[in-house]
Amino acid sequence: MKFKISVLLICCLGIYSIQAQELQKSIDSLLAQYAKPKQDTTRVRLLEKLSSHYNVAALDSAKAFAVEGVALAEKLKDVSGRWRLRNVLGTYYERKAEYDSALAQYNDALKIIDSLNSTRGYAIVLNNKATVFIRQAKYQEALELLFRALEAEQDLENREGIAQAYNNIGVVYYYTQNFDKTTEYLTKALEIQEELGKLDGLILGYNNVGAIRDYQQKYKEAIVSYQKALAISEQLGDVKQEAIAWSNIALAQVKLGQLNLAESSITKALELRDKASDPQGKVQSQITFGRVLQAQERNALAKSYFEMGLKAAQENELLLLEREALTGLAELATANRNYQEANTYLSQVIVVKDSITNKENAQAMAEMEAKYQTQQKENQILAQRAELAEAELINRRRTALFAGSLGLAFLFGLIGFLVYKQQRLKNQQLQKEAELRTALAKIETQNRLQEQRLRISRDLHDNIGAQLTFIISSLDNLKYGFKEMETKLKDRLTGISSFTSQTIYELRDTIWAMNKDSISLEDLKTRITNFMDQAKASTQGITFNFNLDQDLAADHSFKALVGMNLYRIIQESVNNSLKYADPDTINLDFKKTAAGFELQIADNGKGFNESEIEAGNGLSNMRKRAKELQGSLQINSEAGQGTRVILSIPEQ
């Protein structure tokens, strides 16, 4: 298994390359000047320098100075200060991995630069904006910006800027696997940086050369380059770059078989990630190192790094990294033939996937809604303009009538009436056009949302569904192809096949919810009835009852996400009853209350004492879904007295 070195290859041009001791002296000097209350453009430049220095030395302190600088520049109408401070603030957000905020600041800076026609400003901000696109793997967009930045630097004959543009272009080619172009541009960049003696540029150059050496499997040479980058980072006091260098060294050491050295190096990298307040980078390093250890079959140590990464990802709500850590743990459990533990991790992966999908859909819907609201505001402006035009025309007509002679009064009145009639027709036409644009915008928004749902559900059905079906078929072929296999192995294959089949059912449920804007009570009742029929087919002697409050209309609708969560809670409750309670009867009651709705799932089974059992993943998921519905989940059970699950939610 081959792993890609993760290197932070770009820095913003607005950051000064000073040695650590000199950087602190400069900060102390600037803070002394900051204490003076003078409010002028000199203070704007002072705040820019302070925030730029803190972006390197102490990231959490940078934002306050940048925000203060933006406000002061706006107040003083200092155009140059406005774009410079927004650029530095964008750098802060980029280093905090808040990419949407970073792009917003860079775009605002570019709008200001347009009014100044500043070639230098374009070069700086375009390069920094390209940095964000590289972080987001939008390489074509990044490359376009970088070539524009290179052209600006060449117009300015700025050797340092040209070198940095060469470096960043090489980075993009590296990520797109064009290694000939990578080597060409990185070599050009390193030659200029060595000529200029620019330390921050040399960090990038040595990191990039190390990455290429790693790809060429020249790991010792790669470590030499990374160590040069590390030495310069320590000299500058750039903690984030130190962490990156140690992480790269660790991965190269693993590939050389130097596992003890690698573990020491990754430990240093993680300590520096904490110091730099970089939780996302820390989690990524833990998971990446876990993958490397997994490839080396050091499963126990790999598991510890996956678990550390999982814990940190959950604490910082990094869903994609949480899913990656859970996947790694599931693979390790499968390799150790601990299928029950693997199933637990895979179930958690499905929950995280649902959360990611819901979050992405919510974000897409918010963006569409924002576009629709913008269109409405534009239509309101058009209507206001029409009203102003009409009022102005009436005033003119009145003035003409009062100034005219009595002999021309009738004629002017007639002309005025005709003009008024024409203007009124125009206003009516404008209003109709505005209404039409509003309707079209709304229809377009709905169509785009529906297309997105269909695309996602189609991808889930065609790709993931087909793959799971293939797995089931392969497992069945194994069982029938090897009729003499051990019973234990056959049982394990049957368990895996059952879990995969259940995953397909859950996938179909998710696709069912995604394809709807809303879910009616009738839809929900039909879905639950089908589920109960399936449960009857696999059990004997159990009676299922589903009672719907008469006060509820069958066509009452819930949002798709609400309906899906209700269905999942019912599904989990019934499965728990079938699996653990050994009941004769399971009753489902859904009714309207003064505060909203109440759902009860009750059985007459064994019951349990909640304080004496270990809460499983199913109960935890039910409580999470109840929380998403802004409701409460109550479980009443006693040994031998059955179990009653009560879900109360507000009006949806």
Buried (B, 14 or more C-beta within 10 A) or exposed (E): EEBEBBBBBBBBBBBBBBBBEEBBEBBEEBEEEBEEEEEEBEBBBBBBBBBBBBBBBBBEBBBBBBBBBBEBBEEBEBBBBBBBBBBBBBBBBBBBBBBEBBBBBBEBBBEBBEEBEBBBBBBBBBBBBBBBBBBEEBBEBBBBBBBBBBBBBEEBEBBBBBBBBBBBBBBBBBBBEBBEBBBBBBBBBBEBBEEEEBBBBBBBBBBBBBBBBBBEEBBEBBBBBBBBBBBBBBBBBBBBBBBBBBBBBBBBBBBEEBBEBBBBBBEBBBBBBEEBBBBBBBBBBBBBBBBBBBBBEBBEBBBBBBBBBBBBBBEBEBBEBBBBBBBBBBBBBBEEEBBEBBBBBBBBBBBBBBBBBBEEBEEBBEEBEEBBEEBBEEBEEBBEEBEEBBEEBBEEBEEBEEEEEEEEEEEBBEEBEEBBEEBEEEBEEBBEEBEEBBEEBBEBBEEBBEEBBEEBBBEBBEEBBEEBEEBBEEBEEBBEEEEEEEEEEBEBBEBBBEBBBBBBEBBBBBBBBBBBEBBBBBBBBEBBEEBBEEBEEEEEEBEBEBEBEEEEEEEBBBBBBBBBBBBBBBBBBBBBBBEBBEBEBBBBBBBBEEEBBBBBBBBBBBBBEEEEEEEEBBBEBBBBBBEBBEBEBEBBBEEEEBBBBBBBBEEB
